[in-house]
Amino acid sequence: MEILNVLEENMQSEIITLDSHLRVQVYSLGTEEKPTVILLHGLGSTGYSFDELARLLSFDFRVISLDLPGHGNSSYIHNEQFFSMDSLANWVKDVVEYFNITGFHIVGHSVGGNIGIYFANKYGSLIKSLVLLDGGYLRGSSLPDNTLKDEMEMTEQHCKNYCFSSWEDYEENLKSNGFNNELIEMSKKSMKEECGVIKLKVNAEVAKFIIKNTFHEPTENILSGIKIPVLLMRSTLPEQLNVYRQRETKRLLHHLTTRVVDVNESSHELYWEQPVHVSKMISNLD
C-alpha cells in the first residue's frame, strides 16, 4: 500500500525566477536528504513528461525536472545564440545555483542529452554522472540524406501542422497511436489552446534555433573534455537506424567512459515505453 501511494503522487510544480529574470517551470518530487537527479527533456516536450519516471525514481532520489527555455512555462531570450548548447548548459547551471545543489546526476532525453553533454564538459566537478536517454550522441549530420535545411523545414512544418480542433480531438489522436491515459495527460503540458486550436507551446522559431545548434553536436572537442561516468540508453526502433546508432556510439566510446545499454523494443520515447527498466538503470547509479 505504501508503494502504491508513492506511485500515485505526482510531481510538485513551481515557477522560479533566475537572476537573469528568466522564469523556469520546475517540477520536483522526493526529499532533499536523497541524492538529486535533474531531468532534461527533448525538443517540444516539457519537464512534466517525466512524471511517471520521476515517481519511480523518487524511491531513491530527489527528482528535479525542468521545462527548458521556450518550452512549457519557461521563458527565453529570443535569439539563436541563447539556444546554443553552451548557453543552455549555463542556464542549467543557473538553476542548480538557485537550488544550491551539488553532487547530482543529470538525465537528458534527446536534446536534453546534448545539453547534459555540454554541462558535463563545463561543470563536470558538480555532477556525479550523466545519463543519456537516446540523446547526446546521434548527430543529425550523421544521418544519410539529412541536410540541415531539410531538417529545419520539417521542424517548421511539424510545429505549424501539429494542431487539433479540440482537446477531445487531440486525445483521440493519441489514443489511436497507442497512448494510455497517463501518457496523454503528461503530453498535454506541451500543448496549448490558442484561438480555438490545440497546438504545440514551442514555436517554430525556437525549435529551429535548437535544431540548428544541435545538427553537428556533440563535437569531438566537447566529448574529449568529459571526465565523469556516462550511461547511454539507446532505443532500438526503427531498426534501420541501428547502423547509425552503432557508428555514433563507437565515436562516443572513443572519447568517454561510457556504459551502453540497448532498451529492446523501444523507440525514441523509451522512458515512456519502458519506465520501470529505465528507472532501475538510473537507480543503480548511486
N, C-alpha and C positions, 0 to 999 in steps of 0.2 A: 504493500500500500504506500509506503514511503517513496519507493521508486516511481510509482505512478504519479504521485503528487509533484515530484521534481520534474518529470517529463511534461506535465501539464502546465508548468509555469513558463510563461512567455518572457521574452527579454524586456527589461525596463527601458524606457525611452526618455531622452533629454536632449536639449539643444544647448551647446556651449558656444561661447564667443571667444575666439583667439585674440591675441594682442594685435594681429593684423586686421581685426574687425570682421574676419570671415566667420560665418556661422557653420557649425558642424553638428549634424544629427548623429547622436551616439546611442547605440543600443548596448545594454550590458546585462550580465547575469552571473551569479556566483559571488562568493565572499572574498574580501580583499586579502585574507591570510593565505589564500591559494595562489599558486603561480599564475601569471597573466598570459593570455593568448589574445593577440589582436588580429581580427579578421578583416581582410580587404577583398571586396567583391570585384566582379568583372564589369565590362562596359555595358551600360544600360540598366544595370541591376541596382540593388540597394543593400545596405547592411542588414536589413530585416530578412533578406533572402537566406541568411544563415540561421534562422530561428530554430529549426529542427536540430541542426548540427550543434548549435550553441547549447541547447538544452541537454544534449548528450555529453558535451564537453564539460558542462558545469559541475559534473560529479568530481572532476579533477582540477578544474581551472576556474579562475575568474575570467570571464569572456567579455571582451570589448569589441564591438562590431561597428564600423563607421560607414556612413554614406559618403562616398567620395565626392569631391567638388563637382558641382553641376549635376549631381545625381540626388534623387530623393529630396531631402530638405536641406542639403548643404549648399552654401553659396560658393561663388567662384569669382576669379578675376578674368575678364573677358579678353584674353589674348592667348595666342598659340604657345608662347614660352611658358606660361603658367602651367600648362598641361604636359610639359616635358616630364620624363620620369624622375629626373633630378629634382625638379621643383616639387613634384608630388611627394617625393621622399622627404623633402624639407617640411612639407605640410604635415605628414605623419609625425615627424619629429616634434612639431609644434603641439600636436595633440598629446603626444607622450609626455612632453614637459608640462602641459596643463594638468595632467593627472599624476605627475611626479612618479612615473613608472620606470623601473629598470629591471634587467634580468628577465625579460619576457620573450615569448615566441611570436613570430609573425606567420600567419597562414594567408596566402594570397591565391585567389582563384582567377585564372585568365590574366587580364591586365593587372589585377591586384598582385599577381606573382611578379610581373615586371617591376612594379613599384617596390615590392619586397626585395627584389634583387638589388635595386639601387640603394635602398635603405641599408641593406647588409653591407654593401660596398662602402658607404659613407659613415655609417654609425654602428658598425659591427660590434663594437665594445659594449653596446647597450643591450644586445639581444643574445639569447642562448641558441636559437636555431631558427631556420626558415623552412616552411613547408610550402611547396608549390603544388597547387591543385590544378593540374593540367594547364599551367601558365608559366610564364617567365622563361621558356626555353624554345618554343616553336615560333620562329620568326616568320612574319608574313612574307618577307622577301625570299624565304627558302622554299616556298611552295611553287610548283610549276605553273607557268602561265598566269601568275598572280602579280599584277603590277599595282603600284601604289595608286595610280589613277583609277584603276578598276575598283580597288577596294574602297576608295573614297566615294566613288559613285554609288556602289552597292550600299554603303553605310548611309549615305544621304537618302537613298530611296527607301531603305528599311525604316528609318526614322520618320519619314513622311507618310509611308503607306501602312505602317503597323498601327491601325486605328480601327475602332469598333463603334457601332451606333449606340451601344448601351453597355452597362456593366454586365447585364444578363448575356448579351451577345459575346462579350469578352470571356465570360466564364464558360459558356457553351463551347467556344472555340478551343479553350484549354482542355476541357473535358474530352473533346473529340480527339485530342492529341495525347490522351493518357494521363493527364494531370489529376491527382486526387484533390480533395477539398483543401487540405493543408498547404499543398504547393500553390494552389490558386490564391489562397489568402496571402502567402508570402510574396507572390509575384505582383499582387495588386499595388504594393508600395512603390513599384517602379512606374506606375501609370497615373494619369490624372484625367479629370474631366474638364474639357475646355470647349466652350461654345457647343455643348451638347454632344461632343465627340470624346471617346475614351482613347487617349494616346500616350505615348511614352513621355515621361518627365524630362529625360535627357533630350536636348535639342540636337539637330543635325550638325551644327557648327562645332559644338563641344565634342561630339562623337568623332568628327573628322579631325579635330585637333589631336585627339588621343590616338587615332589610327595612324596619323602621320608621324607622331612621336614614338610609336612602338614598332613601325614597319621593319626596321633594321635592328631592333633590340631583342636580346641584350648583346652588346658588343663584347668582343674578347677582352678588351681593356677593362670593362666593368666586371666581367666574370673573374678575371685573374686577381682582382682585389678583394675577393670574398674569402674569409678565413673561418667562418663558422660552419657547423654541420648543416647540410641541406637534404631534405626529403622531397623527392619528386614523385607525385602520384599521377600516373598517366591514364588517360582514357584509352580504350581500345577500339571504339567505334567512331566513325565508319572505318572498316578495315583497310580501305585503300590509302588511308593516311599513315598507316603504320610504318611504311618505309621511310617516310619523312620524320616521323616521331623518333625512329631509331637513329637516324642520321643526326638529328638535332640533339638527341640525348648524348650521343658519342661526343659531340662538341662540348656539351656541358660537363661531362665527366673528365674531359681533358684539363679543365680548369678548377673544378670544385670537388670537395669531399662530399659526394652525393650518394644517397641510397635511392634506388629506383624501384618503385612498386607499380605494377600494372593492375588497375582495377578492372577486372574482367567483365565483359558485357556491359560496359558503361560508355556513355558518350561524354561530351564536354562538360555537362552539368553533373558530374559524378557525385558531388556531395549532396545533390538532391536524390539521385538514383540509389546510392548506397551509403546513406549517412552513418549507419552503425559501423560499417567497415572502416570508413574514413575516420570516424571519431576514435576508434580503437587504435589506429595507427598514430594519430596525433597524441593520444593519451600516453602512449609508450615513450614519448619524448622525454618526459620529466621524471 
